[in-house]
């Protein structure tokens, strides 16, 4: 039974793909959806996989024959002639996401692939079929590539972890799994709107026993919300967080102060050369809280961050900033890479006119 395996893409990224799903279950319709089109033939897919003069290139007659036999053959010939590494590495990223979904469906199925494929196809309407239009930039592009706290990996989202968004704006309407694309098209745009579609997973929010104010009228830790409110009210920029204990709140404040991440200025004095971000695996900001991964798409220093404070310092008071958070590092990294490939990532210099 031919299967797809891990393969190194053209940029060196490793894709782990469908180790249990036979290729025969990927019908022409499935392949068309995977390629982001509705009427894509196997021949057209082959055109994208390799040039006409490639020694492994199938003829039109062979492709037609394979198409006719798609449900009666496991396509050993296609794998031998095309080469699985070439197939995997040269298809667009959306195909990798479909195959990862196939991997998950196949793994969870008891023994019947037919039911698994039905589940896979039902999930296709949640897979991104983006329009390619990009809105004009709202501010000049930065002269250099913005610094990133940590290089992100390209790890596909699956339909189970990728809610999608519908958007409408003067630049167009459509659907995308990228909040950053939806946000770039709608945030600050008159008569534009965006709506999340799908079921979000509820996150537990434990009751806070103490609070830390990092930016506001008075910096410090407090054990009562009534003490916090007057110290953040009236401030255009107020950054604070709740913690399960006073000790945790004190530790977070000490960590932030040591890095210059506190103050009462408006906006925070965060420049394009921020201090080294907190360790991805160990910092006091998230103690007792649901673990989140933050992505700054447009802000002072775009990239991945491990705390709400670091994210806020990059976007607070900046017009046109875009950010979001995810439950897992893999999803956050994918979202950032997706936005970067779409040309949405941009450093925005903080100026007196940013607020």
N, C-alpha and C positions, 0 to 999 in steps of 0.2 A: 504494500500500500504506500504510494508516494505521499510524502508529507512535506510541509514547509518547516524549515529549521531556522536557527539564528543565522543572521547574515549581516555582514558589515556593509553599511551604505557608503555612498561616494564621499561623505564627509567624515567617515570613520565612526559613525554612530552605529551601535549594535541594536538591531531590531530582533526581538524574540517573537516569533510568529507561529501560530497555529500548529503545534506539534502533533495534534491528534485529528485534524480535520482533513479528509481526502479532498484533493482538488476537484474531483468530479462533482462535488456538491456546490461549487461556485459556478452557477449558471451564467449564461450571457447577460441576463438581467442583473444578476448580482455584480458581475464584473463592471457593467455599465454604471451602476450606482456607485461602485467603489471608485470609479474614475471620475466621478462628479458629473456624469452626463446620463441622458436617458436612452440614447440610441447608439451606443458605442459597440462596435462589433469586435470579435476576437482579432480580426485582421487589423483594425485600427489600434487595438492595444499593442499588437506586435510592432506596429509602426513606431510606437513610443518606446518599446523595449530595446530595439536594435535597428541599425541602418540596413538598407536593402542589401548591401554587400557583405553583411555579417555571415560567416560560414554556417552558423546555426540557424539562419533565418528560414522559416517555413514558407512554402509557396502559398499562393492564394487558395489553390485547390486543397492543399493539406489543411489549411486553416478552416476552410468550409467543411471538410470532412470531420475535423475535430469538433467543430461546433455542433454538427449533426449527432456526433457520438458522445456528447458531453455527459449525459447521464448513464451511458453504457460503458464508459471507460474511465479509468483513473488517471488518464492523461500521462502515462509513463513517457510516451513519445514526446509530448510537449516539454516535459521536464528535461528529457535527454537532449532535445534539439535546441531549446532556448537556454537551458541552464538556470537552475533555481537561484543562484546568486545574482545573475543578471536580472532575472525577473523581479526579485525582491528589492534589489538596490536601486533600480531605475524607475519603479512606479512611484507616483506621487504619494505624499504622506497620508492622504485620506485612505489609500488602499491598505496601508499598514494598520490603520485603526480598525478597518473592517476585519482584517485577519486576526488582530488581537481579540476582537469581539468573538470571532469564530473559535479562537483558542479557549476563551472562557466558557462559551456555550458547550463546546465539545467536552471540556473537563467536567462540567457539572452534569452532563447527561449520563444516564445509567448505561444504556447500550444502543439506543436507537438514534442514529444520526439524523433520520428524517425529522423527528420532533425537534431536534436541536437546530436544524436549519430553519425550521418554521420560526423558532424563537429568534434566530439571528435576523431573518428577513423582517420580522416585526419591529426590530430595533433600528432598521435602516433609516426610518424617518427621523431618528434622533441624531443621525450622523450629518455632519456639516456638509452642505452643498452650497458653498459660498458664492455670492456674486463677487466679481473681482474689482469693482469700482472702489476707489479710495478717495475720501474727501480731501480737499486742499488743506494744507497745514494751516493751523490757526496762528502759528508764530514761526519765525525763521528757523530753519534747521540749524542745529549746532554745528560749529566748524569741525569738530572731531567726534569720534565715536565716544559716547558717554561711558564713564567707568562703571564696572559692574562688581558688586561685592563678591560674587562667586559665579563661575561658569556654570550655566544650566545644562542639564542633559535633555535630550529629546526622548521623552517617554510618552507613548500614546495614551490619550484618554480613551476610555471605553464608553459605550452608550450608558452604562450604569453610573459612570462618574462624571458625565459631561452634560449638564443641562444646556439647553439652547435658548437663544434670545431672538425675539422678533423685534424688528426696528422699523421705524418710518421717519423719514426726514426729507428735506428738499433735495438731498443728493440721491435719494432712492429708498427702496424698502426691500426687506429680505429677512433671511434667517441665518444665524451663525452660532457656533458654539463658543465663540470668542467674545467675552464681555468687553474686551478692549476695542474690538472692531465696532461693536454696537455702541460703546461709549464714545468713541471718536466721532461717530456719525451723528450722535444725538446730544451729548452733553454741552450745554450752553448754546444750542442751536434752536432758534424760535420754531415753534410748531413741529418739534421733533419729539418722538417718544420711543421708549424701549420697554419690553416686557419679558420677564423670565418665564420660560415654559418648562414644565416638568416638576417632579416632586423633590424638594430639597430635604436632606436628612436633618432631623432635629438635633441640635447640639445641646448638651447639658450645660447649664449655666449655674454653677454653685453660688450660693449667697456669699457676698463679699463681707469679710470681717474687718477689713481695713482698706484704705484707699491711698494712692500716691498721686500727687499733683506734680507733674514734671514741668509744665508751663501753665502759668495762670497768675492770679493776684498774689498768691503766697505758695511757695514751693515747700512741700513737706508731706508727711504721712498723717492720716486721720482715721479714727475708728468710727466716725459717724458721717452718714451722707449729708446730714444737716450742716455739718461743719465744712463739707466740701463745696456745697452749692454757692455760698456767697463768695468763695475764693475763685470760682471759675466764671461766675456770672458777670456779664459786661466786658469780658475779654474776647476780642475777635478770634484769638487763637488760644485755646485751652486744651491741654493734653493731659489726660489722667487715666488711671486704670484701677480696678478692684482686685484684691488679693484675699486668699483664705485666712491669712493671719497677719498680725502687725509685723512679725519678724520677716515675713515674705515681702511685705510692702517696703520695709526699711532696706532690705537687701536690694530690691529693684531700684530704689532711689539712690543708694550708694553706688551701684553699678553705673547708673546713668550719669551721676555727678562726676564720677571719675573720668568719664568720656566726654564731658562738656555737653551733655544732652539735656540740660535743664536750664530754666531761665524765666524771666518775666517779660522779655522783649516781645514785640509783636510786629512781624512774625518771628519765629525762631531763627537764630543766626546759623542756618545750615547752608554751607556753600557747596560748590561742585566738587570739592575734594574732602568728603566726609571722613571722619575717623574710621578705623577698621571696624567693620560690623561685628556684632556679638557672635560668639561661637554658635554654629548651627545646631550643635548637639547639647549644649549646656549653658544656659543663662537663666537668671532669676526672674525674668519677665513673665514667663508662662507657668510658674509654679501654681499648681492647683487649678489651672484653667484648661479648657479644651485646647489641644495643640493645634496651632494654625500656622500656615505659611503665607507670607505676604509678598505680593509682587507690585512693584512700582513700574508702570508702563511709561508714564509721562510724569516727570518730576525732576528734582535736583539731580539725583543719581539713580537712574533706572536699574532695577535688578531685583534679586530675591532677598528678603529680610526675615529674620526669625522672631521679630517682635512688632507689636502694634506701634510702639514708640518710634522705632527706627523708620517704619513706614510713614508715620505721621510727620516726622521731621522732614521728609522728602516731598510732601505734598501739601501740607497745611499752608493756607494763604496763597497758593499758586493757582492762578487762573488757567484752566485747561488741563489740570493734572488728572491722571487716571490711575487707579489702583484697585486691588481686590485681594481676597484671601481665599485659601483652600485648606481642606482637611489634611491633605497629604503633600509631601514634597514633590512627588512625581507629577501630580496634577498642576502644582504651581510652576514647576519647571517647564512642563509642556505649554502652559498658557503663555509664559514669557517668550519661549522660543517661537511659538505660533505668531505672537504679536510682532516679534522681531522680523520674521520672514515676511510678514505683511507690510512692513515698513511703518509700523505704528509706534515703535519705541522712540522716544525723543527726550533729551535732557532740556529742561526749561530753567534758565537762570533766574534766581530769585532777585527781583528788583523792587524798588519802591512802588512800582505800578502793578505788582503781582497780587496785591491784596484788594 
